[in-house]
């Protein structure tokens, strides 16, 4: 019913003004505002995603692509939200808890690992995927085959991630950790020679390695050393967790989950760990 129609921004803005009858606005016609107004006046849902993780959460002009994004769309549809009722909001690793706690997003699908520490401030549905922390190195570097080889090396990861935290907790001795706001910035540091390796989840590294600009320059080591259970971040005391878990289970059972994974992640050559995927959802707290 609420299929997105193709039209000029001005036509859409005019339509929105007519339908919502909010007269008196002198907004220029080209500026429909950041708010997604559904034709029926129904409520919108704000979903936090990554904007710069190709294959997972990626902003491509006005479009959003990736496994997290398509799983989010499919779950939102089962919750009753059409595509035109979704507003995607960038959710960098270190801002996720805050975005949920302050109500700036309703839920987060952003390679967001379920951890006990995070559960102190937010809630999780899922998991809907299990990845593993790995390393990205220069294509011709054979000196690093796992986290034990990081001594004396310069490593890049992202502030507020489990990836950076695990290095600090378990492998910090002798490793120089540079923290950046996003993994894309870490890959730039790697290809420019500023660091020797980038660490985060293997599925994220595979997507970055497959970018045309990085192809042939970098490689994923392929020796995962953690289990990252990707959850749907929610505010504590939410009423959606059970419904989201049901939606995820249905998507796995009817093959949609596999299709979404193949469509988005297949191109990077990444192979999901089949012993851990697809995962079974955990009981909502
Ligand atoms: N899954 C890990 C985490 O939630 C690393 C990926 C990320 O930073 O989004 O911290």
py3Dmol code that shows the C-alpha trace and the ligand (Angstrom):
import py3Dmol

protein = """\
ATOM      1  CA  UNK A   1       0.000   0.000   0.000  1.00  0.00           C
ATOM      2  CA  UNK A   2       2.650   2.455   0.930  1.00  0.00           C
ATOM      3  CA  UNK A   3       4.982   1.885  -1.944  1.00  0.00           C
ATOM      4  CA  UNK A   4       7.511   4.617  -2.436  1.00  0.00           C
ATOM      5  CA  UNK A   5       6.663   6.478  -5.610  1.00  0.00           C
ATOM      6  CA  UNK A   6       9.265   8.079  -7.771  1.00  0.00           C
ATOM      7  CA  UNK A   7       8.827  11.800  -8.072  1.00  0.00           C
ATOM      8  CA  UNK A   8      10.681  15.023  -7.691  1.00  0.00           C
ATOM      9  CA  UNK A   9      11.498  16.243  -4.216  1.00  0.00           C
ATOM     10  CA  UNK A  10       9.327  19.268  -4.849  1.00  0.00           C
ATOM     11  CA  UNK A  11       6.326  17.128  -5.792  1.00  0.00           C
ATOM     12  CA  UNK A  12       6.787  14.992  -2.707  1.00  0.00           C
ATOM     13  CA  UNK A  13       7.115  18.020  -0.489  1.00  0.00           C
ATOM     14  CA  UNK A  14       3.975  19.532  -1.976  1.00  0.00           C
ATOM     15  CA  UNK A  15       2.130  16.265  -1.440  1.00  0.00           C
ATOM     16  CA  UNK A  16       3.298  16.068   2.152  1.00  0.00           C
ATOM     17  CA  UNK A  17       2.107  19.628   2.773  1.00  0.00           C
ATOM     18  CA  UNK A  18      -1.278  18.892   1.263  1.00  0.00           C
ATOM     19  CA  UNK A  19      -1.775  15.653   3.137  1.00  0.00           C
ATOM     20  CA  UNK A  20      -0.676  16.912   6.514  1.00  0.00           C
ATOM     21  CA  UNK A  21      -2.462  20.235   5.969  1.00  0.00           C
ATOM     22  CA  UNK A  22       0.126  21.994   8.078  1.00  0.00           C
ATOM     23  CA  UNK A  23      -0.460  25.333   6.401  1.00  0.00           C
ATOM     24  CA  UNK A  24       1.552  28.436   7.018  1.00  0.00           C
ATOM     25  CA  UNK A  25       4.884  26.839   6.301  1.00  0.00           C
ATOM     26  CA  UNK A  26       7.203  28.843   4.143  1.00  0.00           C
ATOM     27  CA  UNK A  27       9.672  25.998   3.844  1.00  0.00           C
ATOM     28  CA  UNK A  28      11.193  25.875   0.395  1.00  0.00           C
ATOM     29  CA  UNK A  29       9.558  23.164  -1.663  1.00  0.00           C
ATOM     30  CA  UNK A  30      12.840  21.329  -2.114  1.00  0.00           C
ATOM     31  CA  UNK A  31      13.272  20.873   1.605  1.00  0.00           C
ATOM     32  CA  UNK A  32      10.923  18.159   2.726  1.00  0.00           C
ATOM     33  CA  UNK A  33      12.785  18.094   6.019  1.00  0.00           C
ATOM     34  CA  UNK A  34      14.625  15.204   7.592  1.00  0.00           C
ATOM     35  CA  UNK A  35      11.428  13.721   8.953  1.00  0.00           C
ATOM     36  CA  UNK A  36       9.957  10.860   7.009  1.00  0.00           C
ATOM     37  CA  UNK A  37       6.284  11.640   6.816  1.00  0.00           C
ATOM     38  CA  UNK A  38       4.202   8.685   5.808  1.00  0.00           C
ATOM     39  CA  UNK A  39       1.236   9.355   3.566  1.00  0.00           C
ATOM     40  CA  UNK A  40      -1.186   8.083   6.183  1.00  0.00           C
ATOM     41  CA  UNK A  41       0.332  10.222   8.907  1.00  0.00           C
ATOM     42  CA  UNK A  42       1.437   7.068  10.704  1.00  0.00           C
ATOM     43  CA  UNK A  43       4.340   7.105  13.070  1.00  0.00           C
ATOM     44  CA  UNK A  44       7.900   6.609  11.945  1.00  0.00           C
ATOM     45  CA  UNK A  45      10.620   4.503  13.479  1.00  0.00           C
ATOM     46  CA  UNK A  46      14.211   5.673  13.864  1.00  0.00           C
ATOM     47  CA  UNK A  47      16.694   2.911  13.246  1.00  0.00           C
ATOM     48  CA  UNK A  48      20.382   3.309  14.044  1.00  0.00           C
ATOM     49  CA  UNK A  49      22.793   1.850  11.503  1.00  0.00           C
ATOM     50  CA  UNK A  50      26.401   2.321  10.414  1.00  0.00           C
ATOM     51  CA  UNK A  51      26.903   4.564   7.368  1.00  0.00           C
ATOM     52  CA  UNK A  52      30.391   3.444   6.357  1.00  0.00           C
ATOM     53  CA  UNK A  53      30.566  -0.328   6.682  1.00  0.00           C
ATOM     54  CA  UNK A  54      30.064  -1.683   3.142  1.00  0.00           C
ATOM     55  CA  UNK A  55      27.924  -4.833   2.996  1.00  0.00           C
ATOM     56  CA  UNK A  56      26.577  -4.190   6.524  1.00  0.00           C
ATOM     57  CA  UNK A  57      25.422  -0.611   6.954  1.00  0.00           C
ATOM     58  CA  UNK A  58      26.265   1.823   4.200  1.00  0.00           C
ATOM     59  CA  UNK A  59      24.898   5.181   3.057  1.00  0.00           C
ATOM     60  CA  UNK A  60      25.058   5.352  -0.710  1.00  0.00           C
ATOM     61  CA  UNK A  61      23.688   8.763  -1.730  1.00  0.00           C
ATOM     62  CA  UNK A  62      20.062   8.657  -0.608  1.00  0.00           C
ATOM     63  CA  UNK A  63      20.031   4.885  -0.343  1.00  0.00           C
ATOM     64  CA  UNK A  64      21.025   2.643   2.521  1.00  0.00           C
ATOM     65  CA  UNK A  65      22.437  -0.806   1.887  1.00  0.00           C
ATOM     66  CA  UNK A  66      23.791  -3.787   3.748  1.00  0.00           C
ATOM     67  CA  UNK A  67      22.943  -6.860   5.765  1.00  0.00           C
ATOM     68  CA  UNK A  68      22.112  -4.887   8.942  1.00  0.00           C
ATOM     69  CA  UNK A  69      19.972  -2.468   6.941  1.00  0.00           C
ATOM     70  CA  UNK A  70      17.991  -5.159   5.123  1.00  0.00           C
ATOM     71  CA  UNK A  71      17.480  -7.202   8.293  1.00  0.00           C
ATOM     72  CA  UNK A  72      16.296  -3.971   9.960  1.00  0.00           C
ATOM     73  CA  UNK A  73      13.863  -3.290   7.101  1.00  0.00           C
ATOM     74  CA  UNK A  74      12.503  -6.846   7.258  1.00  0.00           C
ATOM     75  CA  UNK A  75      12.067  -6.701  11.042  1.00  0.00           C
ATOM     76  CA  UNK A  76      10.474  -3.244  10.850  1.00  0.00           C
ATOM     77  CA  UNK A  77       8.026  -4.529   8.244  1.00  0.00           C
ATOM     78  CA  UNK A  78       6.983  -7.325  10.580  1.00  0.00           C
ATOM     79  CA  UNK A  79       6.477  -4.715  13.310  1.00  0.00           C
ATOM     80  CA  UNK A  80       4.159  -2.836  10.930  1.00  0.00           C
ATOM     81  CA  UNK A  81       6.485  -0.152   9.547  1.00  0.00           C
ATOM     82  CA  UNK A  82       6.723   0.326   5.790  1.00  0.00           C
ATOM     83  CA  UNK A  83       9.894   1.502   4.114  1.00  0.00           C
ATOM     84  CA  UNK A  84       8.614   5.089   4.065  1.00  0.00           C
ATOM     85  CA  UNK A  85       8.176   5.030   7.827  1.00  0.00           C
ATOM     86  CA  UNK A  86      11.810   4.236   8.558  1.00  0.00           C
ATOM     87  CA  UNK A  87      14.320   6.955   9.318  1.00  0.00           C
ATOM     88  CA  UNK A  88      17.899   5.675   9.329  1.00  0.00           C
ATOM     89  CA  UNK A  89      20.189   7.431  11.789  1.00  0.00           C
ATOM     90  CA  UNK A  90      23.973   7.103  11.807  1.00  0.00           C
ATOM     91  CA  UNK A  91      25.105   5.291  14.926  1.00  0.00           C
ATOM     92  CA  UNK A  92      28.885   5.189  15.372  1.00  0.00           C
ATOM     93  CA  UNK A  93      30.185   2.532  17.762  1.00  0.00           C
ATOM     94  CA  UNK A  94      30.866   4.800  20.697  1.00  0.00           C
ATOM     95  CA  UNK A  95      27.508   6.615  20.490  1.00  0.00           C
ATOM     96  CA  UNK A  96      25.150   3.629  20.419  1.00  0.00           C
ATOM     97  CA  UNK A  97      24.253   3.380  24.101  1.00  0.00           C
ATOM     98  CA  UNK A  98      23.754   7.130  24.327  1.00  0.00           C
ATOM     99  CA  UNK A  99      21.548   7.254  21.219  1.00  0.00           C
ATOM    100  CA  UNK A 100      19.276   4.598  22.738  1.00  0.00           C
ATOM    101  CA  UNK A 101      19.262   6.053  26.262  1.00  0.00           C
ATOM    102  CA  UNK A 102      18.385   9.532  25.049  1.00  0.00           C
ATOM    103  CA  UNK A 103      15.672   8.294  22.698  1.00  0.00           C
ATOM    104  CA  UNK A 104      17.387   9.564  19.554  1.00  0.00           C
ATOM    105  CA  UNK A 105      16.874   6.142  17.987  1.00  0.00           C
ATOM    106  CA  UNK A 106      14.250   3.458  18.649  1.00  0.00           C
ATOM    107  CA  UNK A 107      16.447   0.525  17.791  1.00  0.00           C
ATOM    108  CA  UNK A 108      19.929  -0.188  16.487  1.00  0.00           C
ATOM    109  CA  UNK A 109      21.124  -2.667  13.875  1.00  0.00           C
ATOM    110  CA  UNK A 110      24.812  -1.765  13.650  1.00  0.00           C
ATOM    111  CA  UNK A 111      27.162  -4.745  14.099  1.00  0.00           C
ATOM    112  CA  UNK A 112      26.297  -4.240  17.766  1.00  0.00           C
ATOM    113  CA  UNK A 113      27.609  -7.059  19.956  1.00  0.00           C
ATOM    114  CA  UNK A 114      25.523  -8.189  22.898  1.00  0.00           C
ATOM    115  CA  UNK A 115      27.656  -7.826  26.050  1.00  0.00           C
ATOM    116  CA  UNK A 116      26.918  -7.885  29.774  1.00  0.00           C
ATOM    117  CA  UNK A 117      28.494  -4.461  30.174  1.00  0.00           C
ATOM    118  CA  UNK A 118      26.246  -2.918  27.513  1.00  0.00           C
ATOM    119  CA  UNK A 119      23.240  -4.659  29.052  1.00  0.00           C
ATOM    120  CA  UNK A 120      23.732  -2.423  32.087  1.00  0.00           C
ATOM    121  CA  UNK A 121      22.540   0.544  30.032  1.00  0.00           C
ATOM    122  CA  UNK A 122      20.610  -0.880  27.043  1.00  0.00           C
ATOM    123  CA  UNK A 123      18.640  -4.012  26.101  1.00  0.00           C
ATOM    124  CA  UNK A 124      19.094  -6.400  23.195  1.00  0.00           C
ATOM    125  CA  UNK A 125      16.893  -8.577  21.022  1.00  0.00           C
ATOM    126  CA  UNK A 126      18.561 -11.246  18.886  1.00  0.00           C
ATOM    127  CA  UNK A 127      21.238 -12.219  18.131  1.00  0.00           C
ATOM    128  CA  UNK A 128      20.645 -12.228  14.389  1.00  0.00           C
ATOM    129  CA  UNK A 129      24.261 -12.966  13.393  1.00  0.00           C
ATOM    130  CA  UNK A 130      27.498 -14.198  14.937  1.00  0.00           C
ATOM    131  CA  UNK A 131      30.825 -12.799  13.708  1.00  0.00           C
ATOM    132  CA  UNK A 132      34.347 -13.077  15.106  1.00  0.00           C
ATOM    133  CA  UNK A 133      37.072 -10.533  15.759  1.00  0.00           C
ATOM    134  CA  UNK A 134      39.873 -10.759  13.219  1.00  0.00           C
ATOM    135  CA  UNK A 135      42.706  -8.703  11.725  1.00  0.00           C
ATOM    136  CA  UNK A 136      43.195  -6.855   8.456  1.00  0.00           C
ATOM    137  CA  UNK A 137      46.783  -6.441   7.264  1.00  0.00           C
ATOM    138  CA  UNK A 138      48.651  -5.366   4.138  1.00  0.00           C
ATOM    139  CA  UNK A 139      48.303  -7.891   1.320  1.00  0.00           C
ATOM    140  CA  UNK A 140      52.036  -8.691   1.384  1.00  0.00           C
ATOM    141  CA  UNK A 141      52.383  -8.923   5.177  1.00  0.00           C
ATOM    142  CA  UNK A 142      53.007 -12.472   6.415  1.00  0.00           C
ATOM    143  CA  UNK A 143      54.222 -11.449   9.867  1.00  0.00           C
ATOM    144  CA  UNK A 144      50.775 -11.292  11.492  1.00  0.00           C
ATOM    145  CA  UNK A 145      48.622 -14.410  11.661  1.00  0.00           C
ATOM    146  CA  UNK A 146      46.766 -13.722  14.915  1.00  0.00           C
ATOM    147  CA  UNK A 147      46.569 -11.402  17.930  1.00  0.00           C
ATOM    148  CA  UNK A 148      49.694 -13.007  19.445  1.00  0.00           C
ATOM    149  CA  UNK A 149      51.747 -11.471  16.658  1.00  0.00           C
ATOM    150  CA  UNK A 150      50.836  -7.877  17.483  1.00  0.00           C
ATOM    151  CA  UNK A 151      53.732  -7.181  19.824  1.00  0.00           C
ATOM    152  CA  UNK A 152      55.618  -4.099  18.649  1.00  0.00           C
ATOM    153  CA  UNK A 153      52.985  -3.413  16.006  1.00  0.00           C
ATOM    154  CA  UNK A 154      50.757  -0.409  15.441  1.00  0.00           C
ATOM    155  CA  UNK A 155      47.121  -1.414  15.461  1.00  0.00           C
ATOM    156  CA  UNK A 156      43.951   0.540  14.677  1.00  0.00           C
ATOM    157  CA  UNK A 157      40.449  -0.016  16.010  1.00  0.00           C
ATOM    158  CA  UNK A 158      37.367   1.999  16.871  1.00  0.00           C
ATOM    159  CA  UNK A 159      36.533   3.826  20.092  1.00  0.00           C
ATOM    160  CA  UNK A 160      33.665   2.200  21.973  1.00  0.00           C
ATOM    161  CA  UNK A 161      33.945  -1.151  20.194  1.00  0.00           C
ATOM    162  CA  UNK A 162      34.405  -4.567  21.764  1.00  0.00           C
ATOM    163  CA  UNK A 163      37.303  -4.924  19.306  1.00  0.00           C
ATOM    164  CA  UNK A 164      39.353  -2.120  20.886  1.00  0.00           C
ATOM    165  CA  UNK A 165      38.342  -3.207  24.386  1.00  0.00           C
ATOM    166  CA  UNK A 166      39.478  -6.809  23.843  1.00  0.00           C
ATOM    167  CA  UNK A 167      42.904  -5.632  22.656  1.00  0.00           C
ATOM    168  CA  UNK A 168      43.242  -3.438  25.752  1.00  0.00           C
ATOM    169  CA  UNK A 169      42.079  -6.219  28.076  1.00  0.00           C
ATOM    170  CA  UNK A 170      43.918  -9.172  26.578  1.00  0.00           C
ATOM    171  CA  UNK A 171      46.635  -8.160  24.130  1.00  0.00           C
ATOM    172  CA  UNK A 172      47.722  -4.674  25.164  1.00  0.00           C
ATOM    173  CA  UNK A 173      51.285  -5.473  26.186  1.00  0.00           C
ATOM    174  CA  UNK A 174      53.632  -4.155  23.539  1.00  0.00           C
ATOM    175  CA  UNK A 175      50.886  -3.207  21.082  1.00  0.00           C
ATOM    176  CA  UNK A 176      50.329   0.413  20.164  1.00  0.00           C
ATOM    177  CA  UNK A 177      46.581   0.887  19.741  1.00  0.00           C
ATOM    178  CA  UNK A 178      45.306   3.827  17.722  1.00  0.00           C
ATOM    179  CA  UNK A 179      41.567   4.456  18.175  1.00  0.00           C
ATOM    180  CA  UNK A 180      39.542   6.075  15.413  1.00  0.00           C
ATOM    181  CA  UNK A 181      35.837   6.985  15.127  1.00  0.00           C
ATOM    182  CA  UNK A 182      35.227   4.419  12.356  1.00  0.00           C
ATOM    183  CA  UNK A 183      36.761   1.403  10.653  1.00  0.00           C
ATOM    184  CA  UNK A 184      36.953   3.144   7.296  1.00  0.00           C
ATOM    185  CA  UNK A 185      39.416   5.586   8.890  1.00  0.00           C
ATOM    186  CA  UNK A 186      41.434   2.668  10.253  1.00  0.00           C
ATOM    187  CA  UNK A 187      41.692   1.146   6.772  1.00  0.00           C
ATOM    188  CA  UNK A 188      43.012   4.451   5.441  1.00  0.00           C
ATOM    189  CA  UNK A 189      45.629   4.363   8.214  1.00  0.00           C
ATOM    190  CA  UNK A 190      46.569   0.833   7.106  1.00  0.00           C
ATOM    191  CA  UNK A 191      46.831   1.533   3.387  1.00  0.00           C
ATOM    192  CA  UNK A 192      48.883   4.673   4.086  1.00  0.00           C
ATOM    193  CA  UNK A 193      51.282   2.673   6.252  1.00  0.00           C
ATOM    194  CA  UNK A 194      50.461   4.508   9.487  1.00  0.00           C
ATOM    195  CA  UNK A 195      49.439   1.233  11.173  1.00  0.00           C
ATOM    196  CA  UNK A 196      50.306  -2.433  10.610  1.00  0.00           C
ATOM    197  CA  UNK A 197      46.847  -3.873  11.201  1.00  0.00           C
ATOM    198  CA  UNK A 198      43.182  -3.083  11.760  1.00  0.00           C
ATOM    199  CA  UNK A 199      41.081  -5.146  14.116  1.00  0.00           C
ATOM    200  CA  UNK A 200      37.345  -5.687  14.327  1.00  0.00           C
ATOM    201  CA  UNK A 201      34.791  -8.308  13.286  1.00  0.00           C
ATOM    202  CA  UNK A 202      35.728 -10.443  10.277  1.00  0.00           C
ATOM    203  CA  UNK A 203      32.495  -9.610   8.402  1.00  0.00           C
ATOM    204  CA  UNK A 204      33.256  -5.870   8.658  1.00  0.00           C
ATOM    205  CA  UNK A 205      36.872  -6.310   7.561  1.00  0.00           C
ATOM    206  CA  UNK A 206      35.798  -8.447   4.584  1.00  0.00           C
ATOM    207  CA  UNK A 207      33.428  -5.726   3.371  1.00  0.00           C
ATOM    208  CA  UNK A 208      36.120  -3.052   3.636  1.00  0.00           C
ATOM    209  CA  UNK A 209      38.754  -5.255   1.967  1.00  0.00           C
ATOM    210  CA  UNK A 210      36.405  -5.822  -1.001  1.00  0.00           C
ATOM    211  CA  UNK A 211      36.041  -2.090  -1.706  1.00  0.00           C
ATOM    212  CA  UNK A 212      37.570  -1.328  -5.122  1.00  0.00           C
ATOM    213  CA  UNK A 213      39.945   1.226  -3.559  1.00  0.00           C
ATOM    214  CA  UNK A 214      41.354  -1.389  -1.175  1.00  0.00           C
ATOM    215  CA  UNK A 215      41.325  -4.481  -3.349  1.00  0.00           C
ATOM    216  CA  UNK A 216      44.735  -6.078  -3.712  1.00  0.00           C
ATOM    217  CA  UNK A 217      46.169  -3.846  -0.986  1.00  0.00           C
ATOM    218  CA  UNK A 218      44.848  -5.566   2.135  1.00  0.00           C
ATOM    219  CA  UNK A 219      43.774  -9.025   3.323  1.00  0.00           C
ATOM    220  CA  UNK A 220      41.754 -10.463   6.203  1.00  0.00           C
ATOM    221  CA  UNK A 221      43.949 -12.785   8.287  1.00  0.00           C
ATOM    222  CA  UNK A 222      41.082 -15.290   8.744  1.00  0.00           C
ATOM    223  CA  UNK A 223      41.836 -16.414  12.300  1.00  0.00           C
ATOM    224  CA  UNK A 224      38.885 -15.160  14.370  1.00  0.00           C
ATOM    225  CA  UNK A 225      39.498 -14.866  18.107  1.00  0.00           C
ATOM    226  CA  UNK A 226      36.093 -13.983  19.598  1.00  0.00           C
ATOM    227  CA  UNK A 227      32.368 -14.539  19.171  1.00  0.00           C
ATOM    228  CA  UNK A 228      30.444 -11.360  18.447  1.00  0.00           C
ATOM    229  CA  UNK A 229      26.707 -11.867  18.791  1.00  0.00           C
ATOM    230  CA  UNK A 230      24.994  -9.099  16.850  1.00  0.00           C
ATOM    231  CA  UNK A 231      21.951  -7.920  18.766  1.00  0.00           C
ATOM    232  CA  UNK A 232      19.217  -5.400  18.086  1.00  0.00           C
ATOM    233  CA  UNK A 233      19.962  -2.579  20.504  1.00  0.00           C
ATOM    234  CA  UNK A 234      16.888  -1.307  22.352  1.00  0.00           C
ATOM    235  CA  UNK A 235      16.228   1.055  25.224  1.00  0.00           C
ATOM    236  CA  UNK A 236      15.822  -0.698  28.552  1.00  0.00           C
ATOM    237  CA  UNK A 237      12.183  -1.324  29.516  1.00  0.00           C
ATOM    238  CA  UNK A 238      11.101  -1.499  25.883  1.00  0.00           C
ATOM    239  CA  UNK A 239       8.057  -3.416  24.769  1.00  0.00           C
ATOM    240  CA  UNK A 240       9.430  -4.568  21.432  1.00  0.00           C
ATOM    241  CA  UNK A 241      12.032  -7.197  22.301  1.00  0.00           C
ATOM    242  CA  UNK A 242       9.747 -10.249  22.088  1.00  0.00           C
ATOM    243  CA  UNK A 243       8.216  -9.149  18.787  1.00  0.00           C
ATOM    244  CA  UNK A 244      11.655  -8.517  17.315  1.00  0.00           C
ATOM    245  CA  UNK A 245      12.830 -11.958  18.408  1.00  0.00           C
ATOM    246  CA  UNK A 246       9.773 -13.525  16.774  1.00  0.00           C
ATOM    247  CA  UNK A 247      10.452 -11.549  13.596  1.00  0.00           C
ATOM    248  CA  UNK A 248      14.113 -12.649  13.490  1.00  0.00           C
ATOM    249  CA  UNK A 249      13.140 -16.284  14.024  1.00  0.00           C
ATOM    250  CA  UNK A 250      10.599 -16.104  11.195  1.00  0.00           C
ATOM    251  CA  UNK A 251      13.143 -14.499   8.845  1.00  0.00           C
ATOM    252  CA  UNK A 252      15.606 -17.289   9.590  1.00  0.00           C
ATOM    253  CA  UNK A 253      13.001 -20.041   9.174  1.00  0.00           C
ATOM    254  CA  UNK A 254      11.561 -18.819   5.872  1.00  0.00           C
ATOM    255  CA  UNK A 255      14.957 -18.315   4.194  1.00  0.00           C
ATOM    256  CA  UNK A 256      14.830 -14.508   4.106  1.00  0.00           C
ATOM    257  CA  UNK A 257      17.800 -14.228   6.467  1.00  0.00           C
ATOM    258  CA  UNK A 258      19.981 -16.379   4.187  1.00  0.00           C
ATOM    259  CA  UNK A 259      18.879 -14.432   1.120  1.00  0.00           C
ATOM    260  CA  UNK A 260      19.703 -11.098   2.759  1.00  0.00           C
ATOM    261  CA  UNK A 261      23.107 -12.433   3.837  1.00  0.00           C
ATOM    262  CA  UNK A 262      23.930 -13.752   0.347  1.00  0.00           C
ATOM    263  CA  UNK A 263      22.765 -10.558  -1.366  1.00  0.00           C
ATOM    264  CA  UNK A 264      24.829  -8.237   0.822  1.00  0.00           C
ATOM    265  CA  UNK A 265      27.837 -10.143   2.017  1.00  0.00           C
ATOM    266  CA  UNK A 266      28.318 -12.654  -0.801  1.00  0.00           C
ATOM    267  CA  UNK A 267      30.245 -10.167  -2.949  1.00  0.00           C
ATOM    268  CA  UNK A 268      33.010  -9.807  -0.358  1.00  0.00           C
ATOM    269  CA  UNK A 269      33.644 -13.567  -0.419  1.00  0.00           C
ATOM    270  CA  UNK A 270      33.002 -13.719   3.319  1.00  0.00           C
ATOM    271  CA  UNK A 271      31.877 -17.079   4.651  1.00  0.00           C
ATOM    272  CA  UNK A 272      29.748 -16.994   7.779  1.00  0.00           C
ATOM    273  CA  UNK A 273      30.710 -19.504  10.479  1.00  0.00           C
ATOM    274  CA  UNK A 274      28.084 -22.165   9.853  1.00  0.00           C
ATOM    275  CA  UNK A 275      28.423 -23.688  13.307  1.00  0.00           C
ATOM    276  CA  UNK A 276      27.270 -20.411  14.833  1.00  0.00           C
ATOM    277  CA  UNK A 277      24.903 -19.161  12.106  1.00  0.00           C
ATOM    278  CA  UNK A 278      22.091 -18.651  11.832  1.00  0.00           C
ATOM    279  CA  UNK A 279      21.943 -18.128  15.591  1.00  0.00           C
ATOM    280  CA  UNK A 280      19.053 -18.795  17.922  1.00  0.00           C
ATOM    281  CA  UNK A 281      17.600 -15.725  19.582  1.00  0.00           C
ATOM    282  CA  UNK A 282      18.086 -15.334  23.324  1.00  0.00           C
ATOM    283  CA  UNK A 283      15.252 -14.789  25.771  1.00  0.00           C
ATOM    284  CA  UNK A 284      14.476 -11.120  26.350  1.00  0.00           C
ATOM    285  CA  UNK A 285      15.572 -10.050  29.820  1.00  0.00           C
TER     286      UNK A 285
END
"""
ligand_1 = """\
10
LIG
N 30.767 -5.911 17.106
C 31.713 -5.069 17.764
C 31.041 -4.062 18.674
O 29.881 -4.062 18.834
C 32.634 -4.357 16.800
C 31.952 -3.699 15.633
C 31.469 -2.297 15.904
O 32.195 -1.488 16.490
O 30.345 -2.006 15.483
O 31.680 -3.248 19.283
"""
view = py3Dmol.view(width=600, height=400)
view.addModel(protein, "pdb")
view.setStyle({"model": 0}, {"cartoon": {"style": "trace"}})
view.addModel(ligand_1, "xyz")
view.setStyle({"model": 1}, {"stick": {}})
view.zoomTo()
view.show()
